[in-house]
Amino acid sequence: MASARTIKKPAKKPAAQPVVAKPTAARMSLDEVMRVLEKAGTVQTKKTYARHGAKEPMFGVLFGTLKVLLDRIGIDQELALELWSTKNQDARNLAMKIADPAKIRSADLDRWAKENTMRMCGAYIASLAAESPHAAAKVKDWLASSDEELRAYGWTLIAQLANLDGKSPDDSFAKRLAQIEKTIHSSSSVERGAMNGALIAIGGRSAALRKLATAAAKRIGPVEVDHGDTACTTPDAVTYIGKLWERAKKFDSPAAAERARESMRTRC
């Protein structure tokens, strides 16, 4: 008679542990952000910002501190609008960084462009516009404006699009080069500075536009811009276009290098 075999029952698997969601950081309130900004401000930074056109109220918060806050807050369009409404320059600087380009309204872009007084932040608003669905409309509206500041924003936006818009044909930017060459010296100082920036950015878009922009810059010659009581200078377009290409050796163009990076609005 065959001996009976002992059949071992399979060991029970340990019960699956419930998945516990990691707690998320609480959303920062407007009051909390304003307290952090006020604590971080310095008198010296306020003086520097004032020389660049910033007006009270402001605390004088370094952009490095704003970057830390951005990393903590992330994208928050509601908070961005609340910060802008305070009229505090540091709050507005942070608002431009945490704003959601997919949600910002065309009217808000117009309002922010008109209300911003800190010249060095014009590129942030232009960058926000370039990342939004309103980019093409803002180029048209701002360049046609009777306000020279808005026209300058239009040219700064073109500079941003030269870097970020990889789909538009180069010919559309070549036409802008002709417009710059024809009108730069007869435009206001603030527009001349923005046009010179657009000229440089277009020169970094492609090899063909580099050639066209460099030739245009040589014909234009020196560009005079009033930078007020600041250490800012107007870059020589021919020299600067060359530097852009030298720095972007590993990419097809300086514009391609820029598209591979974090948005200028949030990284600086």
Rosetta blueprint (number, residue, H / E / L):
1 M L
2 A L
3 S L
4 A L
5 R L
6 T L
7 I L
8 K L
9 K L
10 P L
11 A L
12 K L
13 K L
14 P L
15 A L
16 A L
17 Q L
18 P L
19 V L
20 V L
21 A L
22 K L
23 P L
24 T L
25 A L
26 A L
27 R L
28 M L
29 S L
30 L H
31 D H
32 E H
33 V H
34 M H
35 R H
36 V H
37 L H
38 E H
39 K H
40 A H
41 G L
42 T L
43 V H
44 Q H
45 T H
46 K H
47 K H
48 T H
49 Y H
50 A H
51 R H
52 H L
53 G L
54 A L
55 K L
56 E L
57 P L
58 M L
59 F L
60 G L
61 V L
62 L L
63 F H
64 G H
65 T H
66 L H
67 K H
68 V H
69 L H
70 L H
71 D H
72 R H
73 I H
74 G L
75 I L
76 D L
77 Q H
78 E H
79 L H
80 A H
81 L H
82 E H
83 L H
84 W H
85 S H
86 T L
87 K L
88 N L
89 Q H
90 D H
91 A H
92 R H
93 N H
94 L H
95 A H
96 M H
97 K H
98 I H
99 A L
100 D L
101 P L
102 A L
103 K L
104 I L
105 R L
106 S H
107 A H
108 D H
109 L H
110 D H
111 R H
112 W H
113 A H
114 K H
115 E H
116 N L
117 T L
118 M L
119 R H
120 M H
121 C H
122 G H
123 A H
124 Y H
125 I H
126 A H
127 S H
128 L H
129 A H
130 A H
131 E H
132 S L
133 P L
134 H L
135 A H
136 A H
137 A H
138 K H
139 V H
140 K H
141 D H
142 W H
143 L H
144 A L
145 S L
146 S L
147 D L
148 E H
149 E H
150 L H
151 R H
152 A H
153 Y H
154 G H
155 W H
156 T H
157 L H
158 I H
159 A H
160 Q H
161 L H
162 A H
163 N H
164 L H
165 D L
166 G L
167 K L
168 S L
169 P L
170 D H
171 D H
172 S H
173 F H
174 A H
175 K H
176 R H
177 L H
178 A H
179 Q H
180 I H
181 E H
182 K H
183 T H
184 I H
185 H H
186 S H
187 S L
188 S L
189 S H
190 V H
191 E H
192 R H
193 G H
194 A H
195 M H
196 N H
197 G H
198 A H
199 L H
200 I H
201 A H
202 I H
203 G H
204 G L
205 R L
206 S L
207 A H
208 A H
209 L H
210 R H
211 K H
212 L H
213 A H
214 T H
215 A H
216 A H
217 A H
218 K H
219 R H
220 I H
221 G L
222 P L
223 V L
224 E L
225 V L
226 D L
227 H L
228 G L
229 D L
230 T L
231 A L
232 C L
233 T L
234 T L
235 P L
236 D L
237 A H
238 V H
239 T H
240 Y H
241 I H
242 G H
243 K H
244 L H
245 W H
246 E H
247 R H
248 A L
249 K L
250 K L
251 F L
252 D L
253 S L
254 P H
255 A H
256 A H
257 A H
258 E H
259 R H
260 A L
261 R L
262 E L
263 S L
264 M H
265 R H
266 T H
267 R H
268 C L
